[in-house]
Amino acid sequence: MDRLLLTLLCFAVFALCLYGMWRGWRRKARAQSVRIPPFPEVPADRDEVLLETRGLYVSTTMSGHWQDRIVTRGAGLRGPAVLRLHDGGIEVDRAGAPGFWIPRERVVAVGTAKGMAGKVMGTESLLVITWRLGDVELDTGFRGDDLSVYPQWVEKAKGGAQV
């Protein structure tokens, strides 16, 4: 009988923790939806693909705050993705989640990093695109299957935004 009560108590504490995390995630999403405008949709008339990389969309965070994940509008969901560079911008095509568009003129910088919310490595294995969305500056992280294309991304994806 004591074990049954202890087991039920542990289950109740675990369920309470899950509920608290779910509520916190929803509260953060509501707060961010007020501060952060919707991500631009991928235009139907985009031009030819200059560069394409398959890999893992890691997250989008507030620029300079690598643990402050953006969770509103599905942006916090990590998963397989394809990153495509066009003359007009960068297409983030996520499997099972809404994709979005980063207009070329809003790109501030493109570089590599060791970590971002949800993914930390010992080497510079993340491709990080810093861009502006309204008055907010964001970092979008991507872990490519082929790291050898990162120098091409850094060189070709530079935008027109001024820091």
N, C-alpha and C positions, 0 to 999 in steps of 0.2 A: 504494500500500500504506500509506503514511504517513497519507493522508487517511482511509482506511478505519479505521485504528486510532484516529485522533483522533475520528472520528465515533462509533465504538463507545465510546470513553472518555467522550465528552460524554453519550451516551445512558445509560451506566451511572451517571454522576453524577446525572443527572436522575431516573432510576428510584430511586436511593438516597434522594434528597431527598423524592420522593413517598412512599416507604415510611416514612421518618422522620416526615413530617407525619401520615400515617395512624396510625402507632403512638402519636404524641403525642395525637391526637384521641381515640383509644380509651382511653388512660391517663387523660386528663382526664375522660372520661365515667364511667369506673369510680370515680375518686376523688369525683366529684360525686354519684354515685348513693348513696354512703354518707352524705354531708353533707346532701343536699337530698332531701326527701320527694317522692314522686310528685305530679305536678300533679293537681289535682282534675278528675274527669271531668265533662262537661256533664250536668246532671241531666235526666232524661226529663220531669219535671213542671215545667219552667220556665214562667214567666208570659209575658205579652205583651211584644213588643219595643218599647222606648221610643225607641231610637235605633239606627240601623244605618249602618255605613260600610264601603265596599269599599276595598281597597288592598293594601299589602304588609306582611306580618308581617316585621319586621326581625330581632329577636332578643329574648331575655330575658337580662339580665345581673344580676350582684350589684349591689344598690342602691349608687349612688355610685361605682361602678367601671365606667364605660361601655365598657371594652374587655374585661372579664372575662365573656365569653359563657358561658352555661349550655349545655352540649352533651349532657347526659344525657337519655335517653328521647325523643330527637328534637327537643328544644327549640331546638337550634342551627340547624335547617334553615330558611332564609329562603324565603319564597314568597308567592304570592297568598293573601289571607285576607279574611274578613268579620268585622268587630267588631260585636257586638250587645250593647246594654245592656238588661238586664232589671231588675226591682225587686230580685231576689235576687242579681244579680251581672253579670259581663261574660263573654260567650261569645266565645272566640277560635276561629273556624272556619277552619282552614287547609286549603287544597287540597293533597292529596297527602301530608299529614302529620297526625298525631293532633291534634285540637283539644283545648282545655282550658277550664276554668271558673275565673274569679277571683271568689270569693264577695264580695259587697258589703261585709260587715263586715271583710274583710281588706284592703280598699283603704286605703292611707295617704294618697296624693296622686295627682292627675292633672294633668299639665302638658305643656309642649312643650319640645323640645330641638333642638339643632343636629346632634347626632350620637349614634351608638350603634354598637357592634361591627358592622362590615359595611356601615355606611351613614353618610356624613357629608355634610351640606349647609351652605351658607352662611347659611341662614335657619332660623328655628324651625319646621321642617317635619315634625318627628316628634311624634306623640302618645305620651307616656310615662306608663304606669300603674305607680305604685309600690305594691307589695302585699307582704303577709307570707304565707309558706308555712312553717308550723311556726315554728322559731326564726330563719329566714332571711328577710331582706328583699330583694325582687327588683324590677327595673325591666323592664317589657315594653314594647318599642317597636313602633310601627305607623306606617307612612307612608300616609295616606289619599289617595284619588284627589281628593277635594274637601276642601281645607284650610279652607274657610269654616265647616265644622261643628265645628272644634276647640273654639271657645268653648262650644258646647253640651255637648260631652263633658266639658270641664273643670268646668262648672257642675253638670251632672246626675250625673256618675259618682262624686262624692265619697262615700267610704264611712264606716263607723263606727269604724274602727281609730284608736286614739290613738297619737300619736308619742311 
